[in-house]
Amino acid sequence: MTLYYSLVFALLVFEMGVFMSLIIPLPFTVKRKLFEFISENPLVAKLQYGLKITFIFILILFVDSVNRVYRVQVELAQAKYQGGAAGERMEVQARKFYSQRNMYLCGFTLFLSLILNRTYVMIVDTLRLELEVKQLKGEAPKSDKTSSGLGEAGGLGEIGRLKKELAQRDRDIETLKKQSKGLSDEYNRLGDQVSTADGTPKKDR
């Protein structure tokens, strides 16, 4: 196995270890702090960026391995049709085995990366929902907030904050209504005074 395929295999083993660590049952607080650390740590962000570039190269290797498997299949079919020597067919069979191995290795590495990404997103969503449920039940402090990776529209207390803003707007509307009514009454009073001073009869309102 060449060096780059050895690195792909090492990455596959690393992904398997990360996946196992994600699905291991942990206490809620420990898991929440762990995912907050992952989402906030700049080294983890750099590692994720480097892995994205690595997966691009692995995708290129996967396409190349698929191409090699196809060419070996064609060569093997031609060797069988032309009745080549047994040693030649064995060499083609060996190259077919190595090409298929490389194809499966790159393919499983890419596929597991997609599974890891989706699993991470699902766990983050689950933690966010559990935090909201605990807050609504009163089991979590109101000041407790999630990090940017565990919340979508803010942190904990988002619903309560929106309710307070809505109530404040309702109070502002009621205040404006009272001020408008007061101004209207004052206008009518001044109109009555001017009409009385001019001797103009009052108009029905």
N, CA and C atoms as a LAMMPS dump frame, in Angstrom:
ITEM: TIMESTEP
0
ITEM: NUMBER OF ATOMS
615
ITEM: BOX BOUNDS ff ff ff
-5.0000000000000000e+02 5.0000000000000000e+02
-5.0000000000000000e+02 5.0000000000000000e+02
-5.0000000000000000e+02 5.0000000000000000e+02
ITEM: ATOMS id mol type element x y z
1 1 1 N 0.847 -1.191 0
2 1 2 C 0 0 0
3 1 3 C 0.887 1.248 0
4 2 1 N 0.604 2.151 -0.923
5 2 2 C 1.405 3.373 -1.029
6 2 3 C 1.147 4.292 0.155
7 3 1 N 1.958 5.355 0.24
8 3 2 C 1.89 6.245 1.395
9 3 3 C 0.543 6.944 1.494
10 4 1 N 0.043 7.472 0.374
11 4 2 C -1.204 8.228 0.457
12 4 3 C -2.394 7.338 0.777
13 5 1 N -2.375 6.098 0.293
14 5 2 C -3.465 5.195 0.676
15 5 3 C -3.333 4.755 2.133
16 6 1 N -2.104 4.695 2.626
17 6 2 C -1.925 4.425 4.055
18 6 3 C -2.492 5.57 4.898
19 7 1 N -2.303 6.812 4.43
20 7 2 C -2.876 7.959 5.13
21 7 3 C -4.401 7.935 5.07
22 8 1 N -4.944 7.512 3.932
23 8 2 C -6.407 7.388 3.823
24 8 3 C -6.926 6.347 4.802
25 9 1 N -6.201 5.235 4.916
26 9 2 C -6.615 4.209 5.881
27 9 3 C -6.547 4.735 7.318
28 10 1 N -5.479 5.505 7.634
29 10 2 C -5.376 6.097 8.972
30 10 3 C -6.525 7.066 9.234
31 11 1 N -6.923 7.83 8.205
32 11 2 C -8.053 8.748 8.357
33 11 3 C -9.356 7.977 8.564
34 12 1 N -9.499 6.844 7.877
35 12 2 C -10.685 6.018 8.055
36 12 3 C -10.781 5.488 9.485
37 13 1 N -9.657 5.042 10.038
38 13 2 C -9.637 4.571 11.424
39 13 3 C -9.969 5.719 12.378
40 14 1 N -9.43 6.91 12.1
41 14 2 C -9.727 8.086 12.92
42 14 3 C -11.222 8.412 12.884
43 15 1 N -11.826 8.347 11.713
44 15 2 C -13.263 8.616 11.585
45 15 3 C -14.085 7.585 12.365
46 16 1 N -13.672 6.343 12.327
47 16 2 C -14.37 5.307 13.078
48 16 3 C -14.303 5.594 14.577
49 17 1 N -13.13 6.042 15.052
50 17 2 C -13.002 6.391 16.464
51 17 3 C -13.871 7.574 16.847
52 18 1 N -13.922 8.604 15.97
53 18 2 C -14.768 9.775 16.245
54 18 3 C -16.238 9.378 16.268
55 19 1 N -16.641 8.529 15.341
56 19 2 C -18.031 8.091 15.294
57 19 3 C -18.413 7.328 16.559
58 20 1 N -17.524 6.455 17.019
59 20 2 C -17.806 5.72 18.25
60 20 3 C -17.912 6.661 19.446
61 21 1 N -17.061 7.7 19.473
62 21 2 C -17.135 8.664 20.58
63 21 3 C -18.412 9.48 20.538
64 22 1 N -18.964 9.691 19.348
65 22 2 C -20.21 10.461 19.239
66 22 3 C -21.416 9.675 19.733
67 23 1 N -21.415 8.374 19.49
68 23 2 C -22.595 7.58 19.837
69 23 3 C -22.501 6.989 21.245
70 24 1 N -21.38 7.175 21.923
71 24 2 C -21.278 6.678 23.304
72 24 3 C -22.222 7.484 24.195
73 25 1 N -23.078 6.836 24.988
74 25 2 C -23.986 7.589 25.872
75 25 3 C -23.224 8.289 26.988
76 26 1 N -23.433 9.599 27.09
77 26 2 C -22.782 10.416 28.113
78 26 3 C -23.834 11.239 28.843
79 27 1 N -23.549 11.685 30.067
80 27 2 C -24.481 12.591 30.753
81 27 3 C -24.713 13.85 29.927
82 28 1 N -25.912 14.415 30.092
83 28 2 C -26.298 15.563 29.27
84 28 3 C -25.33 16.731 29.432
85 29 1 N -24.954 17.041 30.651
86 29 2 C -24.067 18.182 30.893
87 29 3 C -22.706 17.965 30.257
88 30 1 N -22.167 16.752 30.395
89 30 2 C -20.855 16.451 29.815
90 30 3 C -20.905 16.558 28.3
91 31 1 N -21.954 16.009 27.696
92 31 2 C -22.061 16.05 26.241
93 31 3 C -22.232 17.481 25.75
94 32 1 N -23.019 18.292 26.484
95 32 2 C -23.226 19.681 26.062
96 32 3 C -21.917 20.463 26.116
97 33 1 N -21.153 20.286 27.199
98 33 2 C -19.871 20.988 27.303
99 33 3 C -18.885 20.511 26.243
100 34 1 N -18.935 19.227 25.933
101 34 2 C -18.037 18.688 24.908
102 34 3 C -18.325 19.321 23.553
103 35 1 N -19.604 19.416 23.194
104 35 2 C -19.948 19.987 21.895
105 35 3 C -19.748 21.501 21.88
106 36 1 N -19.902 22.161 23.014
107 36 2 C -19.577 23.582 23.073
108 36 3 C -18.082 23.796 22.846
109 37 1 N -17.263 22.905 23.42
110 37 2 C -15.811 22.997 23.211
111 37 3 C -15.462 22.785 21.741
112 38 1 N -16.12 21.813 21.107
113 38 2 C -15.843 21.536 19.697
114 38 3 C -16.226 22.722 18.826
115 39 1 N -17.341 23.363 19.14
116 39 2 C -17.818 24.465 18.303
117 39 3 C -17.064 25.765 18.543
118 40 1 N -16.436 25.921 19.723
119 40 2 C -15.774 27.177 20.059
120 40 3 C -14.26 27.139 19.887
121 41 1 N -13.66 25.955 19.933
122 41 2 C -12.201 25.856 19.898
123 41 3 C -11.673 26.205 18.5
124 42 1 N -10.765 27.171 18.385
125 42 2 C -10.239 27.537 17.051
126 42 3 C -9.39 26.433 16.432
127 43 1 N -8.712 25.616 17.264
128 43 2 C -7.918 24.522 16.713
129 43 3 C -8.801 23.483 16.029
130 44 1 N -9.964 23.222 16.628
131 44 2 C -10.901 22.277 16.014
132 44 3 C -11.413 22.829 14.688
133 45 1 N -11.664 24.135 14.642
134 45 2 C -12.122 24.753 13.393
135 45 3 C -11.066 24.627 12.292
136 46 1 N -9.795 24.838 12.653
137 46 2 C -8.723 24.674 11.677
138 46 3 C -8.592 23.228 11.23
139 47 1 N -8.774 22.293 12.178
140 47 2 C -8.716 20.873 11.833
141 47 3 C -9.833 20.505 10.865
142 48 1 N -11.026 21.033 11.101
143 48 2 C -12.142 20.757 10.2
144 48 3 C -11.868 21.315 8.806
145 49 1 N -11.274 22.498 8.753
146 49 2 C -10.942 23.089 7.448
147 49 3 C -9.911 22.227 6.719
148 50 1 N -8.904 21.761 7.45
149 50 2 C -7.901 20.894 6.836
150 50 3 C -8.49 19.575 6.355
151 51 1 N -9.438 19.031 7.12
152 51 2 C -10.072 17.775 6.71
153 51 3 C -10.899 17.949 5.44
154 52 1 N -11.542 19.119 5.295
155 52 2 C -12.311 19.365 4.072
156 52 3 C -11.404 19.335 2.852
157 53 1 N -10.22 19.952 2.965
158 53 2 C -9.274 19.917 1.849
159 53 3 C -8.787 18.487 1.606
160 54 1 N -8.558 17.742 2.694
161 54 2 C -8.11 16.355 2.561
162 54 3 C -9.14 15.501 1.851
163 55 1 N -10.425 15.726 2.168
164 55 2 C -11.481 14.94 1.53
165 55 3 C -11.583 15.242 0.039
166 56 1 N -11.196 16.442 -0.372
167 56 2 C -11.169 16.746 -1.808
168 56 3 C -10.131 15.869 -2.508
169 57 1 N -8.948 15.74 -1.895
170 57 2 C -7.915 14.869 -2.468
171 57 3 C -8.35 13.403 -2.451
172 58 1 N -9.049 13.009 -1.386
173 58 2 C -9.532 11.621 -1.327
174 58 3 C -10.569 11.371 -2.416
175 59 1 N -11.382 12.372 -2.701
176 59 2 C -12.349 12.239 -3.789
177 59 3 C -11.643 12.05 -5.134
178 60 1 N -10.545 12.778 -5.337
179 60 2 C -9.762 12.603 -6.563
180 60 3 C -9.184 11.19 -6.632
181 61 1 N -8.672 10.688 -5.492
182 61 2 C -8.161 9.318 -5.46
183 61 3 C -9.262 8.299 -5.734
184 62 1 N -10.466 8.576 -5.228
185 62 2 C -11.584 7.661 -5.458
186 62 3 C -11.938 7.595 -6.94
187 63 1 N -11.996 8.753 -7.593
188 63 2 C -12.292 8.777 -9.028
189 63 3 C -11.202 8.05 -9.806
190 64 1 N -9.943 8.257 -9.412
191 64 2 C -8.837 7.579 -10.087
192 64 3 C -8.901 6.074 -9.881
193 65 1 N -9.254 5.639 -8.678
194 65 2 C -9.349 4.201 -8.415
195 65 3 C -10.499 3.562 -9.194
196 66 1 N -11.607 4.289 -9.313
197 66 2 C -12.725 3.76 -10.12
198 66 3 C -12.296 3.609 -11.576
199 67 1 N -11.563 4.592 -12.063
200 67 2 C -11.061 4.521 -13.442
201 67 3 C -10.11 3.336 -13.617
202 68 1 N -9.262 3.101 -12.624
203 68 2 C -8.324 1.976 -12.702
204 68 3 C -9.058 0.639 -12.686
205 69 1 N -10.1 0.545 -11.855
206 69 2 C -10.882 -0.699 -11.808
207 69 3 C -11.531 -0.965 -13.165
208 70 1 N -12.05 0.082 -13.77
209 70 2 C -12.685 -0.097 -15.088
210 70 3 C -11.672 -0.565 -16.133
211 71 1 N -10.486 0.059 -16.137
212 71 2 C -9.48 -0.323 -17.123
213 71 3 C -8.988 -1.749 -16.901
214 72 1 N -8.852 -2.138 -15.621
215 72 2 C -8.407 -3.508 -15.337
216 72 3 C -9.476 -4.514 -15.749
217 73 1 N -10.744 -4.157 -15.547
218 73 2 C -11.821 -5.05 -15.969
219 73 3 C -11.784 -5.26 -17.475
220 74 1 N -11.584 -4.162 -18.197
221 74 2 C -11.5 -4.279 -19.66
222 74 3 C -10.299 -5.118 -20.065
223 75 1 N -9.162 -4.895 -19.421
224 75 2 C -7.954 -5.66 -19.739
225 75 3 C -8.125 -7.129 -19.409
226 76 1 N -8.791 -7.433 -18.286
227 76 2 C -9.022 -8.831 -17.92
228 76 3 C -9.958 -9.516 -18.901
229 77 1 N -10.971 -8.777 -19.329
230 77 2 C -11.891 -9.364 -20.314
231 77 3 C -11.161 -9.652 -21.631
232 78 1 N -10.288 -8.758 -22.056
233 78 2 C -9.529 -8.983 -23.283
234 78 3 C -8.579 -10.169 -23.134
235 79 1 N -7.959 -10.29 -21.938
236 79 2 C -7.041 -11.414 -21.719
237 79 3 C -7.782 -12.741 -21.77
238 80 1 N -8.983 -12.795 -21.213
239 80 2 C -9.759 -14.037 -21.258
240 80 3 C -10.207 -14.349 -22.68
241 81 1 N -10.581 -13.29 -23.422
242 81 2 C -11.054 -13.502 -24.787
243 81 3 C -9.924 -13.961 -25.704
244 82 1 N -8.734 -13.403 -25.511
245 82 2 C -7.584 -13.761 -26.358
246 82 3 C -6.862 -15.014 -25.873
247 83 1 N -7.263 -15.501 -24.669
248 83 2 C -6.65 -16.72 -24.167
249 83 3 C -5.2 -16.528 -23.787
250 84 1 N -4.919 -15.479 -23.014
251 84 2 C -3.557 -15.196 -22.613
252 84 3 C -3.025 -16.238 -21.637
253 85 1 N -1.749 -16.096 -21.315
254 85 2 C -1.106 -17.032 -20.399
255 85 3 C -1.685 -16.881 -18.992
256 86 1 N -1.55 -17.965 -18.199
257 86 2 C -2.1 -17.943 -16.843
258 86 3 C -1.387 -16.913 -15.975
259 87 1 N -0.078 -16.77 -16.161
260 87 2 C 0.671 -15.791 -15.373
261 87 3 C 0.22 -14.373 -15.652
262 88 1 N -0.071 -14.098 -16.903
263 88 2 C -0.555 -12.759 -17.262
264 88 3 C -1.91 -12.484 -16.638
265 89 1 N -2.79 -13.499 -16.667
266 89 2 C -4.122 -13.309 -16.069
267 89 3 C -4.002 -13.13 -14.563
268 90 1 N -3.076 -13.831 -13.927
269 90 2 C -2.883 -13.665 -12.496
270 90 3 C -2.407 -12.251 -12.16
271 91 1 N -1.546 -11.694 -13.008
272 91 2 C -1.074 -10.33 -12.783
273 91 3 C -2.224 -9.337 -12.919
274 92 1 N -3.068 -9.567 -13.902
275 92 2 C -4.223 -8.668 -14.075
276 92 3 C -5.187 -8.816 -12.898
277 93 1 N -5.379 -10.032 -12.418
278 93 2 C -6.246 -10.262 -11.272
279 93 3 C -5.703 -9.549 -10.031
280 94 1 N -4.367 -9.591 -9.857
281 94 2 C -3.762 -8.908 -8.706
282 94 3 C -3.974 -7.403 -8.799
283 95 1 N -3.781 -6.833 -9.997
284 95 2 C -3.998 -5.397 -10.161
285 95 3 C -5.479 -5.038 -9.967
286 96 1 N -6.365 -5.934 -10.353
287 96 2 C -7.786 -5.713 -10.126
288 96 3 C -8.108 -5.686 -8.631
289 97 1 N -7.48 -6.616 -7.881
290 97 2 C -7.704 -6.659 -6.441
291 97 3 C -7.232 -5.371 -5.774
292 98 1 N -6.031 -4.902 -6.132
293 98 2 C -5.502 -3.685 -5.517
294 98 3 C -6.338 -2.459 -5.907
295 99 1 N -6.78 -2.412 -7.127
296 99 2 C -7.608 -1.28 -7.56
297 99 3 C -8.948 -1.263 -6.826
298 100 1 N -9.55 -2.434 -6.679
299 100 2 C -10.819 -2.492 -5.949
300 100 3 C -10.628 -2.149 -4.476
301 101 1 N -9.514 -2.603 -3.894
302 101 2 C -9.233 -2.264 -2.499
303 101 3 C -9.118 -0.752 -2.319
304 102 1 N -8.382 -0.105 -3.199
305 102 2 C -8.228 1.348 -3.103
306 102 3 C -9.566 2.068 -3.298
307 103 1 N -10.37 1.554 -4.218
308 103 2 C -11.68 2.164 -4.461
309 103 3 C -12.572 2.05 -3.226
310 104 1 N -12.616 0.857 -2.625
311 104 2 C -13.436 0.678 -1.424
312 104 3 C -12.91 1.52 -0.262
313 105 1 N -11.59 1.612 -0.136
314 105 2 C -10.992 2.385 0.95
315 105 3 C -11.369 3.858 0.841
316 106 1 N -11.212 4.443 -0.324
317 106 2 C -11.571 5.854 -0.517
318 106 3 C -13.082 6.061 -0.414
319 107 1 N -13.839 5.125 -0.975
320 107 2 C -15.3 5.272 -0.933
321 107 3 C -15.846 5.223 0.476
322 108 1 N -15.391 4.277 1.278
323 108 2 C -15.87 4.186 2.655
324 108 3 C -15.417 5.39 3.486
325 109 1 N -14.226 5.907 3.208
326 109 2 C -13.761 7.098 3.934
327 109 3 C -14.644 8.298 3.643
328 110 1 N -14.985 8.502 2.382
329 110 2 C -15.865 9.619 2.016
330 110 3 C -17.269 9.414 2.573
331 111 1 N -17.773 8.192 2.487
332 111 2 C -19.124 7.917 2.971
333 111 3 C -19.214 8.123 4.482
334 112 1 N -18.191 7.682 5.209
335 112 2 C -18.21 7.852 6.658
336 112 3 C -18.097 9.321 7.049
337 113 1 N -17.412 10.124 6.231
338 113 2 C -17.343 11.563 6.528
339 113 3 C -18.727 12.196 6.441
340 114 1 N -19.535 11.778 5.469
341 114 2 C -20.907 12.291 5.374
342 114 3 C -21.742 11.85 6.57
343 115 1 N -21.57 10.6 6.99
344 115 2 C -22.309 10.102 8.155
345 115 3 C -21.915 10.872 9.408
346 116 1 N -20.627 11.141 9.568
347 116 2 C -20.164 11.896 10.734
348 116 3 C -20.761 13.299 10.759
349 117 1 N -20.774 13.955 9.609
350 117 2 C -21.323 15.305 9.541
351 117 3 C -22.802 15.315 9.908
352 118 1 N -23.554 14.371 9.357
353 118 2 C -24.991 14.311 9.648
354 118 3 C -25.235 13.937 11.106
355 119 1 N -24.452 13.021 11.647
356 119 2 C -24.609 12.629 13.048
357 119 3 C -24.328 13.795 13.976
358 120 1 N -23.299 14.573 13.673
359 120 2 C -22.963 15.75 14.491
360 120 3 C -24.113 16.748 14.484
361 121 1 N -24.674 17.015 13.314
362 121 2 C -25.786 17.972 13.216
363 121 3 C -26.992 17.48 14.002
364 122 1 N -27.295 16.195 13.913
365 122 2 C -28.443 15.648 14.635
366 122 3 C -28.241 15.727 16.142
367 123 1 N -27.039 15.442 16.617
368 123 2 C -26.769 15.512 18.058
369 123 3 C -26.867 16.946 18.546
370 124 1 N -26.358 17.907 17.759
371 124 2 C -26.445 19.321 18.137
372 124 3 C -27.902 19.758 18.238
373 125 1 N -28.72 19.363 17.257
374 125 2 C -30.144 19.71 17.299
375 125 3 C -30.822 19.08 18.511
376 126 1 N -30.472 17.845 18.818
377 126 2 C -31.059 17.171 19.976
378 126 3 C -30.686 17.873 21.276
379 127 1 N -29.424 18.27 21.411
380 127 2 C -28.983 18.988 22.613
381 127 3 C -29.699 20.329 22.743
382 128 1 N -29.864 21.029 21.627
383 128 2 C -30.543 22.325 21.672
384 128 3 C -31.989 22.159 22.122
385 129 1 N -32.673 21.14 21.589
386 129 2 C -34.061 20.908 21.978
387 129 3 C -34.169 20.489 23.443
388 130 1 N -33.236 19.665 23.913
389 130 2 C -33.252 19.26 25.322
390 130 3 C -33.028 20.458 26.244
391 131 1 N -32.154 21.377 25.83
392 131 2 C -31.924 22.584 26.62
393 131 3 C -33.186 23.441 26.692
394 132 1 N -33.886 23.567 25.571
395 132 2 C -35.119 24.357 25.559
396 132 3 C -36.189 23.707 26.431
397 133 1 N -36.269 22.373 26.381
398 133 2 C -37.256 21.675 27.218
399 133 3 C -36.945 21.86 28.693
400 134 1 N -35.658 21.759 29.054
401 134 2 C -35.275 21.962 30.452
402 134 3 C -35.578 23.383 30.908
403 135 1 N -35.388 24.342 30.013
404 135 2 C -35.688 25.723 30.386
405 135 3 C -37.184 25.918 30.614
406 136 1 N -38.004 25.346 29.709
407 136 2 C -39.446 25.487 29.865
408 136 3 C -39.957 24.782 31.121
409 137 1 N -39.304 23.7 31.499
410 137 2 C -39.677 22.991 32.721
411 137 3 C -39.109 23.637 33.973
412 138 1 N -38.212 24.607 33.783
413 138 2 C -37.594 25.258 34.932
414 138 3 C -36.416 24.511 35.492
415 139 1 N -35.924 23.505 34.774
416 139 2 C -34.794 22.726 35.263
417 139 3 C -33.456 23.369 34.908
418 140 1 N -33.451 24.317 33.971
419 140 2 C -32.217 25.001 33.577
420 140 3 C -32.342 26.47 33.934
421 141 1 N -31.267 27.127 34.386
422 141 2 C -31.326 28.553 34.725
423 141 3 C -31.617 29.392 33.5
424 142 1 N -32.328 30.505 33.728
425 142 2 C -32.688 31.372 32.618
426 142 3 C -31.476 32.007 31.969
427 143 1 N -30.4 32.186 32.734
428 143 2 C -29.209 32.832 32.195
429 143 3 C -28.34 31.881 31.401
430 144 1 N -28.685 30.589 31.443
431 144 2 C -27.877 29.607 30.726
432 144 3 C -28.065 29.795 29.235
433 145 1 N -26.957 29.837 28.479
434 145 2 C -27.029 30.058 27.039
435 145 3 C -26.179 29.029 26.339
436 146 1 N -26.597 28.672 25.158
437 146 2 C -25.817 27.763 24.34
438 146 3 C -24.825 28.536 23.516
439 147 1 N -23.856 27.835 23.02
440 147 2 C -22.874 28.468 22.147
441 147 3 C -23.459 28.594 20.758
442 148 1 N -22.668 29.188 19.853
443 148 2 C -23.152 29.392 18.492
444 148 3 C -23.404 28.064 17.786
445 149 1 N -22.715 26.997 18.197
446 149 2 C -22.923 25.721 17.552
447 149 3 C -24.124 24.975 18.061
448 150 1 N -24.683 25.338 19.222
449 150 2 C -25.812 24.62 19.798
450 150 3 C -27.105 25.405 19.709
451 151 1 N -27.086 26.571 19.173
452 151 2 C -28.306 27.356 19.051
453 151 3 C -28.454 27.863 17.644
454 152 1 N -29.688 28.14 17.232
455 152 2 C -29.923 28.608 15.888
456 152 3 C -30.275 30.099 15.886
457 153 1 N -31.279 30.521 16.663
458 153 2 C -31.696 31.914 16.658
459 153 3 C -31.179 32.65 17.869
460 154 1 N -30.254 32.095 18.575
461 154 2 C -29.715 32.745 19.765
462 154 3 C -29.331 31.681 20.745
463 155 1 N -29.748 31.814 22.003
464 155 2 C -29.461 30.817 23
465 155 3 C -30.723 30.463 23.741
466 156 1 N -30.529 29.979 24.95
467 156 2 C -31.67 29.718 25.789
468 156 3 C -32.348 31.039 26.14
469 157 1 N -33.639 30.993 26.399
470 157 2 C -34.385 32.195 26.728
471 157 3 C -34.831 32.973 25.508
472 158 1 N -34.639 32.407 24.308
473 158 2 C -35.047 33.115 23.094
474 158 3 C -36.559 33.303 23.054
475 159 1 N -37.293 32.267 23.443
476 159 2 C -38.757 32.37 23.434
477 159 3 C -39.225 33.396 24.457
478 160 1 N -38.631 33.351 25.659
479 160 2 C -39.014 34.321 26.685
480 160 3 C -38.685 35.745 26.272
481 161 1 N -37.557 35.934 25.608
482 161 2 C -37.182 37.276 25.171
483 161 3 C -38.159 37.805 24.136
484 162 1 N -38.572 36.942 23.205
485 162 2 C -39.537 37.366 22.191
486 162 3 C -40.892 37.703 22.806
487 163 1 N -41.281 36.931 23.831
488 163 2 C -42.545 37.231 24.51
489 163 3 C -42.483 38.582 25.218
490 164 1 N -41.341 38.879 25.835
491 164 2 C -41.192 40.17 26.512
492 164 3 C -41.242 41.319 25.506
493 165 1 N -40.594 41.145 24.348
494 165 2 C -40.644 42.181 23.323
495 165 3 C -42.06 42.392 22.815
496 166 1 N -42.799 41.293 22.649
497 166 2 C -44.182 41.408 22.193
498 166 3 C -45.044 42.132 23.225
499 167 1 N -44.85 41.801 24.504
500 167 2 C -45.605 42.476 25.554
501 167 3 C -45.257 43.964 25.617
502 168 1 N -43.973 44.298 25.43
503 168 2 C -43.554 45.699 25.437
504 168 3 C -44.182 46.463 24.28
505 169 1 N -44.27 45.841 23.127
506 169 2 C -44.902 46.493 21.974
507 169 3 C -46.398 46.696 22.222
508 170 1 N -47.04 45.728 22.856
509 170 2 C -48.46 45.893 23.196
510 170 3 C -48.651 47.073 24.137
511 171 1 N -47.761 47.214 25.114
512 171 2 C -47.863 48.345 26.04
513 171 3 C -47.623 49.674 25.313
514 172 1 N -46.677 49.667 24.364
515 172 2 C -46.426 50.885 23.592
516 172 3 C -47.647 51.278 22.767
517 173 1 N -48.307 50.272 22.195
518 173 2 C -49.509 50.559 21.402
519 173 3 C -50.614 51.13 22.271
520 174 1 N -50.802 50.56 23.477
521 174 2 C -51.818 51.081 24.396
522 174 3 C -51.49 52.514 24.81
523 175 1 N -50.208 52.797 25.04
524 175 2 C -49.81 54.164 25.408
525 175 3 C -50.093 55.14 24.278
526 176 1 N -49.796 54.727 23.038
527 176 2 C -50.08 55.589 21.889
528 176 3 C -51.575 55.83 21.726
529 177 1 N -52.386 54.801 21.991
530 177 2 C -53.839 54.968 21.912
531 177 3 C -54.324 55.986 22.943
532 178 1 N -53.809 55.899 24.168
533 178 2 C -54.212 56.839 25.213
534 178 3 C -53.784 58.259 24.864
535 179 1 N -52.554 58.4 24.34
536 179 2 C -52.096 59.725 23.947
537 179 3 C -52.931 60.291 22.803
538 180 1 N -53.274 59.431 21.86
539 180 2 C -54.103 59.884 20.751
540 180 3 C -55.488 60.318 21.23
541 181 1 N -56.061 59.557 22.16
542 181 2 C -57.374 59.926 22.704
543 181 3 C -57.292 61.24 23.474
544 182 1 N -56.2 61.418 24.23
545 182 2 C -56.029 62.663 24.977
546 182 3 C -55.893 63.857 24.054
547 183 1 N -55.133 63.697 22.979
548 183 2 C -54.981 64.781 22.015
549 183 3 C -56.303 65.102 21.32
550 184 1 N -57.053 64.065 21.012
551 184 2 C -58.359 64.283 20.377
552 184 3 C -59.307 65.023 21.31
553 185 1 N -59.339 64.644 22.589
554 185 2 C -60.205 65.332 23.547
555 185 3 C -59.781 66.79 23.724
556 186 1 N -58.467 67.024 23.77
557 186 2 C -57.968 68.399 23.916
558 186 3 C -58.311 69.241 22.692
559 187 1 N -58.231 68.628 21.515
560 187 2 C -58.6 69.351 20.286
561 187 3 C -60.078 69.716 20.299
562 188 1 N -60.91 68.783 20.723
563 188 2 C -62.345 69.073 20.792
564 188 3 C -62.646 70.17 21.818
565 189 1 N -61.927 70.143 22.956
566 189 2 C -62.158 71.154 23.966
567 189 3 C -61.765 72.543 23.474
568 190 1 N -60.611 72.616 22.829
569 190 2 C -60.177 73.902 22.285
570 190 3 C -61.109 74.383 21.176
571 191 1 N -61.604 73.447 20.377
572 191 2 C -62.565 73.827 19.342
573 191 3 C -63.839 74.385 19.939
574 192 1 N -64.29 73.775 21.042
575 192 2 C -65.496 74.282 21.707
576 192 3 C -65.262 75.681 22.27
577 193 1 N -64.075 75.904 22.843
578 193 2 C -63.783 77.229 23.398
579 193 3 C -63.741 78.289 22.302
580 194 1 N -63.103 77.967 21.178
581 194 2 C -63.053 78.932 20.068
582 194 3 C -64.44 79.203 19.516
583 195 1 N -65.265 78.17 19.418
584 195 2 C -66.619 78.34 18.903
585 195 3 C -67.452 79.205 19.845
586 196 1 N -67.285 79.003 21.157
587 196 2 C -68.026 79.795 22.14
588 196 3 C -67.584 81.249 22.093
589 197 1 N -66.275 81.497 21.944
590 197 2 C -65.782 82.861 21.883
591 197 3 C -66.253 83.595 20.636
592 198 1 N -66.364 82.889 19.506
593 198 2 C -66.786 83.522 18.253
594 198 3 C -68.299 83.575 18.128
595 199 1 N -68.996 82.928 19.028
596 199 2 C -70.445 82.856 18.936
597 199 3 C -70.942 81.909 17.887
598 200 1 N -70.046 81.045 17.418
599 200 2 C -70.428 80.041 16.399
600 200 3 C -71.043 78.843 17.103
601 201 1 N -72.201 78.39 16.605
602 201 2 C -72.824 77.226 17.267
603 201 3 C -71.947 75.986 17.14
604 202 1 N -71.986 75.17 18.138
605 202 2 C -71.191 73.928 18.139
606 202 3 C -71.71 72.959 17.081
607 203 1 N -70.76 72.306 16.464
608 203 2 C -71.109 71.272 15.493
609 203 3 C -71.187 69.915 16.189
610 204 1 N -72.136 69.155 15.695
611 204 2 C -72.246 67.811 16.231
612 204 3 C -71.044 67 15.811
613 205 1 N -70.526 66.256 16.759
614 205 2 C -69.366 65.409 16.466
615 205 3 C -69.792 63.969 16.553
